[in-house]
Amino acid sequence: MNNQEKLNRAINAQHLLDDPLIQEALASMESMYISDWKSSTVDDVVKRERAYACMTVLNDFKAALSSFVNTGKIAEKQIERDSKL
């Protein structure tokens, strides 16, 4: 993937992170998983493990988008540097 493609991907990822509907959906999901964890009984290991796994996936998703944004920032600097040569 070239720097321009990385930059385009970063722009798209940032739009997703900034989108109010996406933010609302992610916050709702996080709240649901925390609620599942808090409402689990002492012996309900499966429910807690599922809530933990879902939170992990949710956080991984956010981290992946953030990584795309950061990679795009680096690509943007490289594009600027290359244009000066």
C-alpha positions as CSV (number, residue, x, y, z in Angstrom):
1,M,0.0,0.0,0.0
2,N,1.5,3.4,-1.0
3,N,1.4,6.5,1.2
4,Q,-1.5,8.0,-0.6
5,E,-3.6,4.9,0.0
6,K,-2.6,5.0,3.7
7,L,-3.6,8.6,3.9
8,N,-7.0,7.9,2.3
9,R,-7.5,5.0,4.7
10,A,-6.6,7.3,7.6
11,I,-9.1,9.9,6.5
12,N,-11.9,7.2,6.2
13,A,-10.9,5.8,9.6
14,Q,-11.0,9.3,11.2
15,H,-14.5,9.9,9.7
16,L,-15.7,6.7,11.3
17,L,-14.2,7.6,14.7
18,D,-15.8,11.1,14.5
19,D,-19.2,9.9,13.2
20,P,-21.8,10.6,16.0
21,L,-23.8,7.5,15.1
22,I,-20.7,5.3,15.3
23,Q,-19.7,6.9,18.6
24,E,-23.2,6.3,19.9
25,A,-23.3,2.7,18.8
26,L,-19.8,1.9,20.3
27,A,-20.8,3.6,23.6
28,S,-24.1,1.7,23.7
29,M,-22.3,-1.6,23.1
30,E,-19.7,-0.8,25.8
31,S,-22.4,0.1,28.2
32,M,-24.3,-3.1,27.5
33,Y,-21.2,-5.3,28.0
34,I,-20.4,-3.5,31.3
35,S,-24.0,-4.0,32.4
36,D,-23.8,-7.7,31.6
37,W,-20.6,-8.0,33.6
38,K,-22.0,-6.1,36.6
39,S,-25.3,-8.0,36.6
40,S,-23.6,-11.4,36.4
41,T,-23.9,-13.6,39.4
42,V,-20.9,-15.1,41.2
43,D,-21.3,-18.4,39.4
44,D,-22.1,-17.0,36.0
45,V,-18.6,-17.3,34.6
46,V,-19.8,-17.7,31.0
47,K,-21.7,-14.3,31.0
48,R,-18.6,-12.5,32.4
49,E,-16.3,-14.1,30.0
50,R,-18.5,-13.3,27.1
51,A,-18.8,-9.6,28.2
52,Y,-15.0,-9.5,28.6
53,A,-14.5,-11.0,25.1
54,C,-16.9,-8.5,23.6
55,M,-15.2,-5.5,25.3
56,T,-11.9,-6.8,24.1
57,V,-13.1,-7.0,20.5
58,L,-14.7,-3.5,20.8
59,N,-11.4,-2.0,22.1
60,D,-9.5,-3.8,19.3
61,F,-11.8,-2.3,16.7
62,K,-11.2,1.2,18.1
63,A,-7.5,0.6,18.3
64,A,-7.3,-0.7,14.7
65,L,-9.1,2.5,13.4
66,S,-6.7,4.7,15.5
67,S,-3.7,2.8,14.2
68,F,-4.9,3.5,10.6
69,V,-5.2,7.2,11.5
70,N,-1.7,7.3,13.0
71,T,-0.2,5.4,10.0
72,G,-1.9,8.0,7.8
73,K,-0.3,10.8,9.7
74,I,3.1,9.3,9.0
75,A,2.3,8.7,5.4
76,E,1.1,12.4,5.1
77,K,4.5,13.6,6.4
78,Q,6.3,11.3,4.0
79,I,4.2,12.7,1.1
80,E,5.0,16.2,2.2
81,R,8.7,15.3,2.4
82,D,8.8,13.6,-1.0
83,S,7.0,16.6,-2.6
84,K,9.9,18.9,-1.4
85,L,12.5,16.8,-3.1
